[in-house]
Amino acid sequence: MRRYSTLFFSFILFIALGTAAFGQAKSLAITANKTVVDGVVNPGEYSFSQDFGDLSLYVNRTADALYLGAVGNTTGWVSVGLGSLKMDGATMFMGFVGSDGKVQFKPQTGSGHSHKDAGSDVSGTIISSAMKESGGKTTLEIALRPAAYIKAGQSSLQIIYAEGTEKSFIPHHMFRGALNLPLAK
């Protein structure tokens, strides 16, 4: 009986350790894989992806750029932000594709439960951006200068994401969340 108890305990320990190892959050390493910022997320373009149901988040990091992608299950606006796990203090990039087919995109700074124009300092960190709406989904992709958002010794990247149902920068989000993504050493 003692032998079976030991085997059972060993089995449970093996399962618990295996689950813990596979349940760990991936970390974001610098890769040579450059993302094409065209408003379409293709397989293999990003080294990190997470599906949150209403929105999928994508992140890739090279020596020259930090790439962010957000695909929302909406024909309204989508947003991704950095620097905080809440809107207040975050640098956010949000946009939508208007009814006329024109992309509306704004860098914003979170202030309390609102946001305002981020100004030229943030605009100067943007390498490129693109948006598309297709099949009931809105996609935002952006390439940023990594030094503006990842400082020496920083251990994680704080990311927020959200989406709304309207083609406007004013309405509140219908879905939002935050992620603390570890940075690989």
PADRENZA-316616 format. One record per residue (C-alpha): residue in one letter; x, z, y; residue number from 1. Coordinates in pm, 1 decimal. Example, Ala and Ser with C-alpha at 12.3 -4.5 7.8 and 13.67 -1.06 7.14 Angstrom:
! PADRENZA-316616
A / 1230.0 / 780.0 / -450.0 / 1
S / 1367.0 / 714.0 / -106.0 / 2
! end
This chain:
! PADRENZA-316616
M / 0.0 / 0.0 / 0.0 / 1
R / 282.6 / 83.7 / 237.4 / 2
R / 435.7 / -259.6 / 174.5 / 3
Y / 109.3 / -429.2 / 279.5 / 4
S / 88.9 / -212.7 / 591.8 / 5
T / 442.8 / -315.1 / 686.7 / 6
L / 363.6 / -684.2 / 626.5 / 7
F / 39.2 / -656.9 / 824.8 / 8
F / 219.1 / -483.9 / 1115.7 / 9
S / 494.3 / -749.0 / 1108.5 / 10
F / 234.1 / -1027.3 / 1113.6 / 11
I / 51.9 / -872.0 / 1411.7 / 12
L / 381.9 / -825.1 / 1597.5 / 13
F / 478.7 / -1188.2 / 1529.4 / 14
I / 143.9 / -1312.3 / 1663.6 / 15
A / 165.3 / -1089.0 / 1972.4 / 16
L / 520.3 / -1197.3 / 2057.5 / 17
G / 434.8 / -1563.0 / 1998.3 / 18
T / 131.7 / -1540.9 / 2223.2 / 19
A / 336.1 / -1368.8 / 2496.2 / 20
A / 609.2 / -1633.0 / 2477.2 / 21
F / 366.8 / -1925.1 / 2499.7 / 22
G / 148.2 / -1751.6 / 2758.7 / 23
Q / 432.7 / -1726.9 / 3009.8 / 24
A / 394.9 / -1932.8 / 3327.6 / 25
K / 621.4 / -2232.8 / 3344.2 / 26
S / 883.9 / -2234.5 / 3613.2 / 27
L / 955.7 / -2510.4 / 3860.7 / 28
A / 1302.5 / -2658.4 / 3814.7 / 29
I / 1477.1 / -2929.0 / 4011.8 / 30
T / 1434.2 / -3257.3 / 3825.3 / 31
A / 1553.8 / -3615.1 / 3873.2 / 32
N / 1194.3 / -3737.3 / 3826.7 / 33
K / 1072.3 / -3869.0 / 4161.8 / 34
T / 700.3 / -3873.2 / 4220.5 / 35
V / 539.7 / -4182.4 / 4372.6 / 36
V / 321.0 / -4063.6 / 4661.2 / 37
D / 37.8 / -4314.8 / 4641.2 / 38
G / -277.5 / -4103.9 / 4602.2 / 39
V / -282.7 / -4149.6 / 4224.2 / 40
V / -147.8 / -3885.4 / 3983.0 / 41
N / 5.8 / -4058.9 / 3681.2 / 42
P / 116.0 / -3896.1 / 3353.6 / 43
G / 475.0 / -3768.0 / 3368.5 / 44
E / 495.7 / -3783.8 / 3747.9 / 45
Y / 494.5 / -3406.7 / 3796.7 / 46
S / 694.1 / -3141.4 / 3611.8 / 47
F / 417.8 / -2878.5 / 3656.4 / 48
S / 43.5 / -2921.0 / 3626.4 / 49
Q / -246.0 / -2679.9 / 3595.9 / 50
D / -612.6 / -2763.6 / 3554.7 / 51
F / -842.2 / -2508.0 / 3717.2 / 52
G / -1165.5 / -2684.0 / 3622.6 / 53
D / -1285.2 / -2797.2 / 3964.7 / 54
L / -935.0 / -2890.8 / 4081.9 / 55
S / -607.4 / -2985.4 / 3914.8 / 56
L / -278.6 / -2891.1 / 4083.4 / 57
Y / 49.6 / -3080.4 / 4039.2 / 58
V / 400.5 / -2985.0 / 4156.8 / 59
N / 737.1 / -3155.9 / 4122.5 / 60
R / 1071.9 / -3070.3 / 4278.7 / 61
T / 1379.5 / -3288.2 / 4323.6 / 62
A / 1691.8 / -3219.7 / 4528.4 / 63
D / 1538.2 / -3422.3 / 4811.7 / 64
A / 1165.3 / -3345.1 / 4800.0 / 65
L / 893.5 / -3101.4 / 4701.4 / 66
Y / 591.7 / -3296.1 / 4575.7 / 67
L / 240.1 / -3152.3 / 4567.7 / 68
G / -70.5 / -3312.9 / 4427.8 / 69
A / -429.7 / -3193.8 / 4417.6 / 70
V / -711.9 / -3375.0 / 4239.6 / 71
G / -1049.8 / -3226.1 / 4324.9 / 72
N / -1382.0 / -3292.8 / 4153.9 / 73
T / -1533.1 / -3376.4 / 4490.2 / 74
T / -1588.1 / -3664.2 / 4729.6 / 75
G / -1522.2 / -3417.7 / 5013.4 / 76
W / -1197.3 / -3259.3 / 5126.9 / 77
V / -906.2 / -3118.5 / 4925.4 / 78
S / -623.7 / -2894.7 / 5038.2 / 79
V / -300.1 / -2746.6 / 4911.3 / 80
G / -96.1 / -2485.4 / 5097.2 / 81
L / 236.0 / -2304.1 / 5076.5 / 82
G / 385.8 / -1977.2 / 5190.7 / 83
S / 107.8 / -1733.0 / 5108.2 / 84
L / -135.5 / -1650.4 / 4829.2 / 85
K / -417.3 / -1644.3 / 5085.1 / 86
M / -512.9 / -1870.7 / 5371.9 / 87
D / -379.9 / -1639.8 / 5644.0 / 88
G / -18.9 / -1737.7 / 5712.1 / 89
A / -15.8 / -2038.4 / 5478.2 / 90
T / 91.2 / -2387.5 / 5578.5 / 91
M / -184.4 / -2612.1 / 5448.6 / 92
F / -223.2 / -2984.4 / 5403.0 / 93
M / -581.8 / -3100.1 / 5386.2 / 94
G / -771.2 / -3421.6 / 5398.5 / 95
F / -1050.1 / -3645.7 / 5281.5 / 96
V / -1133.2 / -4013.4 / 5264.1 / 97
G / -1401.5 / -4092.8 / 5520.2 / 98
S / -1717.2 / -4291.3 / 5452.8 / 99
D / -1542.1 / -4581.0 / 5627.3 / 100
G / -1254.4 / -4562.3 / 5372.6 / 101
K / -1005.2 / -4424.9 / 5626.0 / 102
V / -790.4 / -4129.0 / 5527.4 / 103
Q / -828.3 / -3818.3 / 5740.9 / 104
F / -527.2 / -3586.8 / 5692.2 / 105
K / -416.7 / -3277.0 / 5884.8 / 106
P / -139.8 / -3020.8 / 5843.5 / 107
Q / -292.4 / -2681.9 / 5925.1 / 108
T / -179.0 / -2321.1 / 5963.8 / 109
G / -398.8 / -2049.9 / 5819.4 / 110
S / -510.8 / -1788.4 / 6070.2 / 111
G / -727.7 / -1514.5 / 5923.6 / 112
H / -1018.8 / -1685.9 / 5748.1 / 113
S / -973.6 / -2003.5 / 5951.9 / 114
H / -708.7 / -2264.2 / 6024.7 / 115
K / -566.7 / -2453.7 / 6319.5 / 116
D / -336.0 / -2748.5 / 6386.8 / 117
A / 7.9 / -2674.1 / 6242.7 / 118
G / 197.2 / -2859.3 / 6514.4 / 119
S / 502.8 / -3081.4 / 6514.3 / 120
D / 730.6 / -2833.2 / 6332.2 / 121
V / 520.2 / -2870.8 / 6016.4 / 122
S / 457.8 / -3243.4 / 6068.5 / 123
G / 836.3 / -3287.6 / 6074.8 / 124
T / 860.6 / -3147.0 / 5720.1 / 125
I / 635.3 / -3417.9 / 5575.1 / 126
I / 818.6 / -3705.9 / 5409.6 / 127
S / 504.5 / -3893.3 / 5304.4 / 128
S / 140.9 / -3838.4 / 5209.1 / 129
A / -138.1 / -4037.5 / 5048.7 / 130
M / -502.9 / -3986.8 / 4957.7 / 131
K / -757.8 / -4171.7 / 4749.0 / 132
E / -1116.1 / -4117.5 / 4643.4 / 133
S / -1233.9 / -4269.7 / 4318.7 / 134
G / -1483.9 / -4184.4 / 4045.0 / 135
G / -1614.8 / -3873.0 / 4219.6 / 136
K / -1263.7 / -3728.6 / 4265.0 / 137
T / -1044.4 / -3694.4 / 4572.0 / 138
T / -666.5 / -3694.7 / 4532.0 / 139
L / -409.5 / -3572.0 / 4783.9 / 140
E / -36.6 / -3625.1 / 4726.7 / 141
I / 236.7 / -3514.0 / 4962.0 / 142
A / 616.5 / -3511.8 / 4966.9 / 143
L / 780.2 / -3238.6 / 5174.1 / 144
R / 1134.1 / -3147.5 / 5274.5 / 145
P / 1208.1 / -2867.4 / 5024.8 / 146
A / 1434.1 / -2661.3 / 5254.5 / 147
A / 1134.1 / -2597.6 / 5482.3 / 148
Y / 939.8 / -2426.1 / 5201.0 / 149
I / 1201.3 / -2299.7 / 4954.9 / 150
K / 1466.9 / -2068.5 / 5100.3 / 151
A / 1794.2 / -1964.4 / 4935.7 / 152
G / 1729.7 / -1690.1 / 4679.0 / 153
Q / 1351.4 / -1743.5 / 4677.4 / 154
S / 1217.7 / -1666.7 / 4327.8 / 155
S / 870.7 / -1823.7 / 4345.4 / 156
L / 656.6 / -2069.8 / 4533.5 / 157
Q / 327.6 / -1932.1 / 4664.0 / 158
I / 60.7 / -2202.5 / 4649.2 / 159
I / -304.3 / -2204.7 / 4750.3 / 160
Y / -553.5 / -2480.8 / 4678.3 / 161
A / -912.8 / -2551.6 / 4771.6 / 162
E / -1181.3 / -2816.0 / 4794.5 / 163
G / -1505.7 / -2870.4 / 4977.2 / 164
T / -1804.6 / -3097.9 / 4937.1 / 165
E / -1808.8 / -3255.3 / 5282.7 / 166
K / -1600.9 / -3518.4 / 5458.9 / 167
S / -1504.5 / -3281.7 / 5739.1 / 168
F / -1235.1 / -3024.7 / 5816.4 / 169
I / -1487.6 / -2761.7 / 5927.9 / 170
P / -1701.9 / -2663.5 / 5622.7 / 171
H / -1600.4 / -2377.1 / 5396.9 / 172
H / -1453.5 / -2437.3 / 5053.5 / 173
M / -1666.1 / -2449.0 / 4741.3 / 174
F / -1364.3 / -2374.9 / 4521.1 / 175
R / -1032.0 / -2205.7 / 4595.8 / 176
G / -746.2 / -2030.7 / 4423.0 / 177
A / -383.0 / -1925.6 / 4438.5 / 178
L / -79.1 / -1953.9 / 4216.1 / 179
N / 259.8 / -1784.4 / 4226.8 / 180
L / 484.4 / -2045.3 / 4058.8 / 181
P / 826.9 / -1910.6 / 3948.5 / 182
L / 1127.1 / -2117.6 / 4058.0 / 183
A / 1390.0 / -2190.2 / 3793.8 / 184
K / 1736.4 / -2065.6 / 3878.3 / 185
! end
